[in-house]
Amino acid sequence: MDEQKASTGIAVARMTAVLGMAITVTLGILLLLGGWLLPGGLALLAFVPFLLLMRYLERHPGDED
């Protein structure tokens, strides 16, 4: 099995992306359920940059040494 170590920066960026996705989706759903349509929609739109960050990190895992 080929083990590759991720740098600390990559690990922090992945954790940030996962936490950002979780918080924005949770907040968006709760706001929509509460009847706050515009803030809920904006919170769900804030999910997109975190998703794109995670996709970028998965496609480019780091420097190849």
mmCIF file of the N, C-alpha and C atoms, coordinates in Angstrom:
data_MODEL
# 
_entry.id   MODEL 
# 
loop_
_atom_site.group_PDB 
_atom_site.id 
_atom_site.type_symbol 
_atom_site.label_atom_id 
_atom_site.label_alt_id 
_atom_site.label_comp_id 
_atom_site.label_asym_id 
_atom_site.label_entity_id 
_atom_site.label_seq_id 
_atom_site.pdbx_PDB_ins_code 
_atom_site.Cartn_x 
_atom_site.Cartn_y 
_atom_site.Cartn_z 
_atom_site.occupancy 
_atom_site.B_iso_or_equiv 
_atom_site.pdbx_formal_charge 
_atom_site.auth_seq_id 
_atom_site.auth_comp_id 
_atom_site.auth_asym_id 
_atom_site.auth_atom_id 
_atom_site.pdbx_PDB_model_num 
ATOM 1   N N  . MET A 1 1  ? 0.839   -1.170 0.000  1.00 0.00 ? 1  MET A N  1 
ATOM 2   C CA . MET A 1 1  ? 0.000   0.000  0.000  1.00 0.00 ? 1  MET A CA 1 
ATOM 3   C C  . MET A 1 1  ? 0.887   1.237  0.000  1.00 0.00 ? 1  MET A C  1 
ATOM 4   N N  . ASP A 1 2  ? 0.581   2.167  -0.878 1.00 0.00 ? 2  ASP A N  1 
ATOM 5   C CA . ASP A 1 2  ? 1.386   3.378  -1.022 1.00 0.00 ? 2  ASP A CA 1 
ATOM 6   C C  . ASP A 1 2  ? 0.877   4.445  -0.057 1.00 0.00 ? 2  ASP A C  1 
ATOM 7   N N  . GLU A 1 3  ? 1.679   4.744  0.958  1.00 0.00 ? 3  GLU A N  1 
ATOM 8   C CA . GLU A 1 3  ? 1.280   5.751  1.940  1.00 0.00 ? 3  GLU A CA 1 
ATOM 9   C C  . GLU A 1 3  ? 1.855   7.101  1.546  1.00 0.00 ? 3  GLU A C  1 
ATOM 10  N N  . GLN A 1 4  ? 0.994   8.109  1.544  1.00 0.00 ? 4  GLN A N  1 
ATOM 11  C CA . GLN A 1 4  ? 1.424   9.467  1.287  1.00 0.00 ? 4  GLN A CA 1 
ATOM 12  C C  . GLN A 1 4  ? 0.991   10.319 2.462  1.00 0.00 ? 4  GLN A C  1 
ATOM 13  N N  . LYS A 1 5  ? 1.914   11.090 2.981  1.00 0.00 ? 5  LYS A N  1 
ATOM 14  C CA . LYS A 1 5  ? 1.614   11.972 4.106  1.00 0.00 ? 5  LYS A CA 1 
ATOM 15  C C  . LYS A 1 5  ? 1.170   13.323 3.574  1.00 0.00 ? 5  LYS A C  1 
ATOM 16  N N  . ALA A 1 6  ? 0.065   13.822 4.099  1.00 0.00 ? 6  ALA A N  1 
ATOM 17  C CA . ALA A 1 6  ? -0.403  15.153 3.725  1.00 0.00 ? 6  ALA A CA 1 
ATOM 18  C C  . ALA A 1 6  ? 0.264   16.177 4.631  1.00 0.00 ? 6  ALA A C  1 
ATOM 19  N N  . SER A 1 7  ? 0.534   17.328 4.067  1.00 0.00 ? 7  SER A N  1 
ATOM 20  C CA . SER A 1 7  ? 1.147   18.382 4.872  1.00 0.00 ? 7  SER A CA 1 
ATOM 21  C C  . SER A 1 7  ? 0.118   18.941 5.856  1.00 0.00 ? 7  SER A C  1 
ATOM 22  N N  . THR A 1 8  ? 0.615   19.686 6.822  1.00 0.00 ? 8  THR A N  1 
ATOM 23  C CA . THR A 1 8  ? -0.265  20.269 7.829  1.00 0.00 ? 8  THR A CA 1 
ATOM 24  C C  . THR A 1 8  ? -1.240  21.249 7.199  1.00 0.00 ? 8  THR A C  1 
ATOM 25  N N  . GLY A 1 9  ? -0.778  22.013 6.236  1.00 0.00 ? 9  GLY A N  1 
ATOM 26  C CA . GLY A 1 9  ? -1.647  22.979 5.566  1.00 0.00 ? 9  GLY A CA 1 
ATOM 27  C C  . GLY A 1 9  ? -2.808  22.314 4.844  1.00 0.00 ? 9  GLY A C  1 
ATOM 28  N N  . ILE A 1 10 ? -2.529  21.192 4.190  1.00 0.00 ? 10 ILE A N  1 
ATOM 29  C CA . ILE A 1 10 ? -3.581  20.456 3.497  1.00 0.00 ? 10 ILE A CA 1 
ATOM 30  C C  . ILE A 1 10 ? -4.584  19.906 4.497  1.00 0.00 ? 10 ILE A C  1 
ATOM 31  N N  . ALA A 1 11 ? -4.099  19.387 5.619  1.00 0.00 ? 11 ALA A N  1 
ATOM 32  C CA . ALA A 1 11 ? -4.992  18.843 6.644  1.00 0.00 ? 11 ALA A CA 1 
ATOM 33  C C  . ALA A 1 11 ? -5.892  19.938 7.220  1.00 0.00 ? 11 ALA A C  1 
ATOM 34  N N  . VAL A 1 12 ? -5.323  21.104 7.472  1.00 0.00 ? 12 VAL A N  1 
ATOM 35  C CA . VAL A 1 12 ? -6.107  22.217 8.010  1.00 0.00 ? 12 VAL A CA 1 
ATOM 36  C C  . VAL A 1 12 ? -7.133  22.684 6.986  1.00 0.00 ? 12 VAL A C  1 
ATOM 37  N N  . ALA A 1 13 ? -6.755  22.745 5.729  1.00 0.00 ? 13 ALA A N  1 
ATOM 38  C CA . ALA A 1 13 ? -7.682  23.166 4.679  1.00 0.00 ? 13 ALA A CA 1 
ATOM 39  C C  . ALA A 1 13 ? -8.829  22.168 4.539  1.00 0.00 ? 13 ALA A C  1 
ATOM 40  N N  . ARG A 1 14 ? -8.549  20.880 4.638  1.00 0.00 ? 14 ARG A N  1 
ATOM 41  C CA . ARG A 1 14 ? -9.612  19.874 4.563  1.00 0.00 ? 14 ARG A CA 1 
ATOM 42  C C  . ARG A 1 14 ? -10.556 19.984 5.749  1.00 0.00 ? 14 ARG A C  1 
ATOM 43  N N  . MET A 1 15 ? -10.007 20.173 6.935  1.00 0.00 ? 15 MET A N  1 
ATOM 44  C CA . MET A 1 15 ? -10.865 20.322 8.121  1.00 0.00 ? 15 MET A CA 1 
ATOM 45  C C  . MET A 1 15 ? -11.731 21.572 8.001  1.00 0.00 ? 15 MET A C  1 
ATOM 46  N N  . THR A 1 16 ? -11.154 22.650 7.498  1.00 0.00 ? 16 THR A N  1 
ATOM 47  C CA . THR A 1 16 ? -11.908 23.880 7.313  1.00 0.00 ? 16 THR A CA 1 
ATOM 48  C C  . THR A 1 16 ? -13.037 23.675 6.301  1.00 0.00 ? 16 THR A C  1 
ATOM 49  N N  . ALA A 1 17 ? -12.746 22.978 5.222  1.00 0.00 ? 17 ALA A N  1 
ATOM 50  C CA . ALA A 1 17 ? -13.765 22.734 4.205  1.00 0.00 ? 17 ALA A CA 1 
ATOM 51  C C  . ALA A 1 17 ? -14.903 21.889 4.759  1.00 0.00 ? 17 ALA A C  1 
ATOM 52  N N  . VAL A 1 18 ? -14.582 20.838 5.498  1.00 0.00 ? 18 VAL A N  1 
ATOM 53  C CA . VAL A 1 18 ? -15.620 19.967 6.055  1.00 0.00 ? 18 VAL A CA 1 
ATOM 54  C C  . VAL A 1 18 ? -16.465 20.719 7.082  1.00 0.00 ? 18 VAL A C  1 
ATOM 55  N N  . LEU A 1 19 ? -15.819 21.455 7.971  1.00 0.00 ? 19 LEU A N  1 
ATOM 56  C CA . LEU A 1 19 ? -16.571 22.224 8.967  1.00 0.00 ? 19 LEU A CA 1 
ATOM 57  C C  . LEU A 1 19 ? -17.417 23.314 8.312  1.00 0.00 ? 19 LEU A C  1 
ATOM 58  N N  . GLY A 1 20 ? -16.860 23.971 7.314  1.00 0.00 ? 20 GLY A N  1 
ATOM 59  C CA . GLY A 1 20 ? -17.616 25.003 6.607  1.00 0.00 ? 20 GLY A CA 1 
ATOM 60  C C  . GLY A 1 20 ? -18.838 24.443 5.909  1.00 0.00 ? 20 GLY A C  1 
ATOM 61  N N  . MET A 1 21 ? -18.686 23.276 5.265  1.00 0.00 ? 21 MET A N  1 
ATOM 62  C CA . MET A 1 21 ? -19.827 22.648 4.607  1.00 0.00 ? 21 MET A CA 1 
ATOM 63  C C  . MET A 1 21 ? -20.886 22.262 5.629  1.00 0.00 ? 21 MET A C  1 
ATOM 64  N N  . ALA A 1 22 ? -20.474 21.685 6.740  1.00 0.00 ? 22 ALA A N  1 
ATOM 65  C CA . ALA A 1 22 ? -21.432 21.254 7.759  1.00 0.00 ? 22 ALA A CA 1 
ATOM 66  C C  . ALA A 1 22 ? -22.183 22.437 8.359  1.00 0.00 ? 22 ALA A C  1 
ATOM 67  N N  . ILE A 1 23 ? -21.465 23.496 8.683  1.00 0.00 ? 23 ILE A N  1 
ATOM 68  C CA . ILE A 1 23 ? -22.098 24.655 9.325  1.00 0.00 ? 23 ILE A CA 1 
ATOM 69  C C  . ILE A 1 23 ? -23.049 25.364 8.369  1.00 0.00 ? 23 ILE A C  1 
ATOM 70  N N  . THR A 1 24 ? -22.634 25.568 7.122  1.00 0.00 ? 24 THR A N  1 
ATOM 71  C CA . THR A 1 24 ? -23.482 26.309 6.194  1.00 0.00 ? 24 THR A CA 1 
ATOM 72  C C  . THR A 1 24 ? -24.745 25.529 5.827  1.00 0.00 ? 24 THR A C  1 
ATOM 73  N N  . VAL A 1 25 ? -24.629 24.222 5.639  1.00 0.00 ? 25 VAL A N  1 
ATOM 74  C CA . VAL A 1 25 ? -25.818 23.435 5.307  1.00 0.00 ? 25 VAL A CA 1 
ATOM 75  C C  . VAL A 1 25 ? -26.761 23.382 6.502  1.00 0.00 ? 25 VAL A C  1 
ATOM 76  N N  . THR A 1 26 ? -26.221 23.171 7.687  1.00 0.00 ? 26 THR A N  1 
ATOM 77  C CA . THR A 1 26 ? -27.064 23.120 8.881  1.00 0.00 ? 26 THR A CA 1 
ATOM 78  C C  . THR A 1 26 ? -27.781 24.447 9.097  1.00 0.00 ? 26 THR A C  1 
ATOM 79  N N  . LEU A 1 27 ? -27.035 25.531 9.021  1.00 0.00 ? 27 LEU A N  1 
ATOM 80  C CA . LEU A 1 27 ? -27.631 26.846 9.214  1.00 0.00 ? 27 LEU A CA 1 
ATOM 81  C C  . LEU A 1 27 ? -28.675 27.138 8.131  1.00 0.00 ? 27 LEU A C  1 
ATOM 82  N N  . GLY A 1 28 ? -28.364 26.795 6.898  1.00 0.00 ? 28 GLY A N  1 
ATOM 83  C CA . GLY A 1 28 ? -29.307 27.028 5.803  1.00 0.00 ? 28 GLY A CA 1 
ATOM 84  C C  . GLY A 1 28 ? -30.605 26.256 5.986  1.00 0.00 ? 28 GLY A C  1 
ATOM 85  N N  . ILE A 1 29 ? -30.509 24.996 6.358  1.00 0.00 ? 29 ILE A N  1 
ATOM 86  C CA . ILE A 1 29 ? -31.720 24.188 6.556  1.00 0.00 ? 29 ILE A CA 1 
ATOM 87  C C  . ILE A 1 29 ? -32.541 24.722 7.724  1.00 0.00 ? 29 ILE A C  1 
ATOM 88  N N  . LEU A 1 30 ? -31.869 25.053 8.822  1.00 0.00 ? 30 LEU A N  1 
ATOM 89  C CA . LEU A 1 30 ? -32.601 25.583 9.977  1.00 0.00 ? 30 LEU A CA 1 
ATOM 90  C C  . LEU A 1 30 ? -33.284 26.907 9.655  1.00 0.00 ? 30 LEU A C  1 
ATOM 91  N N  . LEU A 1 31 ? -32.601 27.774 8.927  1.00 0.00 ? 31 LEU A N  1 
ATOM 92  C CA . LEU A 1 31 ? -33.215 29.042 8.545  1.00 0.00 ? 31 LEU A CA 1 
ATOM 93  C C  . LEU A 1 31 ? -34.395 28.833 7.604  1.00 0.00 ? 31 LEU A C  1 
ATOM 94  N N  . LEU A 1 32 ? -34.269 27.909 6.661  1.00 0.00 ? 32 LEU A N  1 
ATOM 95  C CA . LEU A 1 32 ? -35.384 27.633 5.753  1.00 0.00 ? 32 LEU A CA 1 
ATOM 96  C C  . LEU A 1 32 ? -36.572 27.054 6.506  1.00 0.00 ? 32 LEU A C  1 
ATOM 97  N N  . LEU A 1 33 ? -36.318 26.167 7.449  1.00 0.00 ? 33 LEU A N  1 
ATOM 98  C CA . LEU A 1 33 ? -37.411 25.608 8.248  1.00 0.00 ? 33 LEU A CA 1 
ATOM 99  C C  . LEU A 1 33 ? -38.075 26.670 9.112  1.00 0.00 ? 33 LEU A C  1 
ATOM 100 N N  . GLY A 1 34 ? -37.320 27.678 9.515  1.00 0.00 ? 34 GLY A N  1 
ATOM 101 C CA . GLY A 1 34 ? -37.864 28.764 10.313 1.00 0.00 ? 34 GLY A CA 1 
ATOM 102 C C  . GLY A 1 34 ? -38.586 29.819 9.495  1.00 0.00 ? 34 GLY A C  1 
ATOM 103 N N  . GLY A 1 35 ? -38.593 29.668 8.178  1.00 0.00 ? 35 GLY A N  1 
ATOM 104 C CA . GLY A 1 35 ? -39.305 30.613 7.327  1.00 0.00 ? 35 GLY A CA 1 
ATOM 105 C C  . GLY A 1 35 ? -38.461 31.763 6.830  1.00 0.00 ? 35 GLY A C  1 
ATOM 106 N N  . TRP A 1 36 ? -37.198 31.761 7.118  1.00 0.00 ? 36 TRP A N  1 
ATOM 107 C CA . TRP A 1 36 ? -36.286 32.819 6.671  1.00 0.00 ? 36 TRP A CA 1 
ATOM 108 C C  . TRP A 1 36 ? -35.713 32.387 5.320  1.00 0.00 ? 36 TRP A C  1 
ATOM 109 N N  . LEU A 1 37 ? -36.424 32.675 4.262  1.00 0.00 ? 37 LEU A N  1 
ATOM 110 C CA . LEU A 1 37 ? -36.053 32.140 2.954  1.00 0.00 ? 37 LEU A CA 1 
ATOM 111 C C  . LEU A 1 37 ? -34.772 32.758 2.391  1.00 0.00 ? 37 LEU A C  1 
ATOM 112 N N  . LEU A 1 38 ? -34.655 34.064 2.423  1.00 0.00 ? 38 LEU A N  1 
ATOM 113 C CA . LEU A 1 38 ? -33.475 34.705 1.846  1.00 0.00 ? 38 LEU A CA 1 
ATOM 114 C C  . LEU A 1 38 ? -32.201 34.373 2.632  1.00 0.00 ? 38 LEU A C  1 
ATOM 115 N N  . PRO A 1 39 ? -32.186 34.530 3.962  1.00 0.00 ? 39 PRO A N  1 
ATOM 116 C CA . PRO A 1 39 ? -30.966 34.149 4.692  1.00 0.00 ? 39 PRO A CA 1 
ATOM 117 C C  . PRO A 1 39 ? -30.654 32.654 4.568  1.00 0.00 ? 39 PRO A C  1 
ATOM 118 N N  . GLY A 1 40 ? -31.684 31.823 4.526  1.00 0.00 ? 40 GLY A N  1 
ATOM 119 C CA . GLY A 1 40 ? -31.463 30.391 4.368  1.00 0.00 ? 40 GLY A CA 1 
ATOM 120 C C  . GLY A 1 40 ? -30.862 30.053 3.016  1.00 0.00 ? 40 GLY A C  1 
ATOM 121 N N  . GLY A 1 41 ? -31.353 30.710 1.977  1.00 0.00 ? 41 GLY A N  1 
ATOM 122 C CA . GLY A 1 41 ? -30.795 30.503 0.638  1.00 0.00 ? 41 GLY A CA 1 
ATOM 123 C C  . GLY A 1 41 ? -29.370 30.988 0.540  1.00 0.00 ? 41 GLY A C  1 
ATOM 124 N N  . LEU A 1 42 ? -29.084 32.120 1.182  1.00 0.00 ? 42 LEU A N  1 
ATOM 125 C CA . LEU A 1 42 ? -27.708 32.637 1.166  1.00 0.00 ? 42 LEU A CA 1 
ATOM 126 C C  . LEU A 1 42 ? -26.760 31.717 1.934  1.00 0.00 ? 42 LEU A C  1 
ATOM 127 N N  . ALA A 1 43 ? -27.253 31.157 3.033  1.00 0.00 ? 43 ALA A N  1 
ATOM 128 C CA . ALA A 1 43 ? -26.421 30.213 3.789  1.00 0.00 ? 43 ALA A CA 1 
ATOM 129 C C  . ALA A 1 43 ? -26.133 28.969 2.954  1.00 0.00 ? 43 ALA A C  1 
ATOM 130 N N  . LEU A 1 44 ? -27.121 28.507 2.205  1.00 0.00 ? 44 LEU A N  1 
ATOM 131 C CA . LEU A 1 44 ? -26.888 27.347 1.345  1.00 0.00 ? 44 LEU A CA 1 
ATOM 132 C C  . LEU A 1 44 ? -25.952 27.695 0.188  1.00 0.00 ? 44 LEU A C  1 
ATOM 133 N N  . LEU A 1 45 ? -26.009 28.916 -0.301 1.00 0.00 ? 45 LEU A N  1 
ATOM 134 C CA . LEU A 1 45 ? -25.067 29.334 -1.343 1.00 0.00 ? 45 LEU A CA 1 
ATOM 135 C C  . LEU A 1 45 ? -23.642 29.447 -0.797 1.00 0.00 ? 45 LEU A C  1 
ATOM 136 N N  . ALA A 1 46 ? -23.513 29.740 0.486  1.00 0.00 ? 46 ALA A N  1 
ATOM 137 C CA . ALA A 1 46 ? -22.185 29.816 1.102  1.00 0.00 ? 46 ALA A CA 1 
ATOM 138 C C  . ALA A 1 46 ? -21.532 28.440 1.175  1.00 0.00 ? 46 ALA A C  1 
ATOM 139 N N  . PHE A 1 47 ? -22.321 27.389 0.969  1.00 0.00 ? 47 PHE A N  1 
ATOM 140 C CA . PHE A 1 47 ? -21.807 26.021 0.936  1.00 0.00 ? 47 PHE A CA 1 
ATOM 141 C C  . PHE A 1 47 ? -20.888 25.799 -0.269 1.00 0.00 ? 47 PHE A C  1 
ATOM 142 N N  . VAL A 1 48 ? -21.161 26.466 -1.366 1.00 0.00 ? 48 VAL A N  1 
ATOM 143 C CA . VAL A 1 48 ? -20.466 26.206 -2.632 1.00 0.00 ? 48 VAL A CA 1 
ATOM 144 C C  . VAL A 1 48 ? -18.951 26.438 -2.557 1.00 0.00 ? 48 VAL A C  1 
ATOM 145 N N  . PRO A 1 49 ? -18.450 27.540 -1.985 1.00 0.00 ? 49 PRO A N  1 
ATOM 146 C CA . PRO A 1 49 ? -16.988 27.698 -1.937 1.00 0.00 ? 49 PRO A CA 1 
ATOM 147 C C  . PRO A 1 49 ? -16.280 26.598 -1.147 1.00 0.00 ? 49 PRO A C  1 
ATOM 148 N N  . PHE A 1 50 ? -16.919 26.126 -0.082 1.00 0.00 ? 50 PHE A N  1 
ATOM 149 C CA . PHE A 1 50 ? -16.316 25.049 0.693  1.00 0.00 ? 50 PHE A CA 1 
ATOM 150 C C  . PHE A 1 50 ? -16.309 23.744 -0.100 1.00 0.00 ? 50 PHE A C  1 
ATOM 151 N N  . LEU A 1 51 ? -17.361 23.506 -0.865 1.00 0.00 ? 51 LEU A N  1 
ATOM 152 C CA . LEU A 1 51 ? -17.410 22.322 -1.718 1.00 0.00 ? 51 LEU A CA 1 
ATOM 153 C C  . LEU A 1 51 ? -16.321 22.386 -2.788 1.00 0.00 ? 51 LEU A C  1 
ATOM 154 N N  . LEU A 1 52 ? -16.155 23.552 -3.395 1.00 0.00 ? 52 LEU A N  1 
ATOM 155 C CA . LEU A 1 52 ? -15.121 23.708 -4.422 1.00 0.00 ? 52 LEU A CA 1 
ATOM 156 C C  . LEU A 1 52 ? -13.717 23.559 -3.835 1.00 0.00 ? 52 LEU A C  1 
ATOM 157 N N  . LEU A 1 53 ? -13.529 24.062 -2.614 1.00 0.00 ? 53 LEU A N  1 
ATOM 158 C CA . LEU A 1 53 ? -12.242 23.883 -1.941 1.00 0.00 ? 53 LEU A CA 1 
ATOM 159 C C  . LEU A 1 53 ? -11.951 22.407 -1.708 1.00 0.00 ? 53 LEU A C  1 
ATOM 160 N N  . MET A 1 54 ? -12.943 21.661 -1.249 1.00 0.00 ? 54 MET A N  1 
ATOM 161 C CA . MET A 1 54 ? -12.747 20.238 -1.001 1.00 0.00 ? 54 MET A CA 1 
ATOM 162 C C  . MET A 1 54 ? -12.461 19.492 -2.303 1.00 0.00 ? 54 MET A C  1 
ATOM 163 N N  . ARG A 1 55 ? -13.175 19.818 -3.367 1.00 0.00 ? 55 ARG A N  1 
ATOM 164 C CA . ARG A 1 55 ? -12.919 19.165 -4.655 1.00 0.00 ? 55 ARG A CA 1 
ATOM 165 C C  . ARG A 1 55 ? -11.519 19.474 -5.156 1.00 0.00 ? 55 ARG A C  1 
ATOM 166 N N  . TYR A 1 56 ? -11.075 20.725 -4.984 1.00 0.00 ? 56 TYR A N  1 
ATOM 167 C CA . TYR A 1 56 ? -9.725  21.093 -5.398 1.00 0.00 ? 56 TYR A CA 1 
ATOM 168 C C  . TYR A 1 56 ? -8.685  20.311 -4.603 1.00 0.00 ? 56 TYR A C  1 
ATOM 169 N N  . LEU A 1 57 ? -8.888  20.204 -3.306 1.00 0.00 ? 57 LEU A N  1 
ATOM 170 C CA . LEU A 1 57 ? -7.930  19.484 -2.460 1.00 0.00 ? 57 LEU A CA 1 
ATOM 171 C C  . LEU A 1 57 ? -7.886  18.001 -2.790 1.00 0.00 ? 57 LEU A C  1 
ATOM 172 N N  . GLU A 1 58 ? -9.014  17.436 -3.189 1.00 0.00 ? 58 GLU A N  1 
ATOM 173 C CA . GLU A 1 58 ? -9.024  16.012 -3.539 1.00 0.00 ? 58 GLU A CA 1 
ATOM 174 C C  . GLU A 1 58 ? -8.342  15.759 -4.879 1.00 0.00 ? 58 GLU A C  1 
ATOM 175 N N  . ARG A 1 59 ? -8.449  16.696 -5.794 1.00 0.00 ? 59 ARG A N  1 
ATOM 176 C CA . ARG A 1 59 ? -7.818  16.512 -7.107 1.00 0.00 ? 59 ARG A CA 1 
ATOM 177 C C  . ARG A 1 59 ? -6.330  16.841 -7.094 1.00 0.00 ? 59 ARG A C  1 
ATOM 178 N N  . HIS A 1 60 ? -5.919  17.746 -6.214 1.00 0.00 ? 60 HIS A N  1 
ATOM 179 C CA . HIS A 1 60 ? -4.525  18.159 -6.108 1.00 0.00 ? 60 HIS A CA 1 
ATOM 180 C C  . HIS A 1 60 ? -4.061  17.910 -4.670 1.00 0.00 ? 60 HIS A C  1 
ATOM 181 N N  . PRO A 1 61 ? -3.687  16.692 -4.346 1.00 0.00 ? 61 PRO A N  1 
ATOM 182 C CA . PRO A 1 61 ? -3.400  16.348 -2.947 1.00 0.00 ? 61 PRO A CA 1 
ATOM 183 C C  . PRO A 1 61 ? -2.187  17.031 -2.347 1.00 0.00 ? 61 PRO A C  1 
ATOM 184 N N  . GLY A 1 62 ? -1.355  17.656 -3.108 1.00 0.00 ? 62 GLY A N  1 
ATOM 185 C CA . GLY A 1 62 ? -0.185  18.335 -2.561 1.00 0.00 ? 62 GLY A CA 1 
ATOM 186 C C  . GLY A 1 62 ? 1.014   18.163 -3.462 1.00 0.00 ? 62 GLY A C  1 
ATOM 187 N N  . ASP A 1 63 ? 2.132   18.559 -2.955 1.00 0.00 ? 63 ASP A N  1 
ATOM 188 C CA . ASP A 1 63 ? 3.359   18.458 -3.729 1.00 0.00 ? 63 ASP A CA 1 
ATOM 189 C C  . ASP A 1 63 ? 3.793   17.002 -3.851 1.00 0.00 ? 63 ASP A C  1 
ATOM 190 N N  . GLU A 1 64 ? 4.134   16.605 -5.045 1.00 0.00 ? 64 GLU A N  1 
ATOM 191 C CA . GLU A 1 64 ? 4.638   15.251 -5.291 1.00 0.00 ? 64 GLU A CA 1 
ATOM 192 C C  . GLU A 1 64 ? 6.160   15.271 -5.161 1.00 0.00 ? 64 GLU A C  1 
ATOM 193 N N  . ASP A 1 65 ? 6.658   14.633 -4.136 1.00 0.00 ? 65 ASP A N  1 
ATOM 194 C CA . ASP A 1 65 ? 8.114   14.603 -3.924 1.00 0.00 ? 65 ASP A CA 1 
ATOM 195 C C  . ASP A 1 65 ? 8.720   13.338 -4.494 1.00 0.00 ? 65 ASP A C  1 
# 
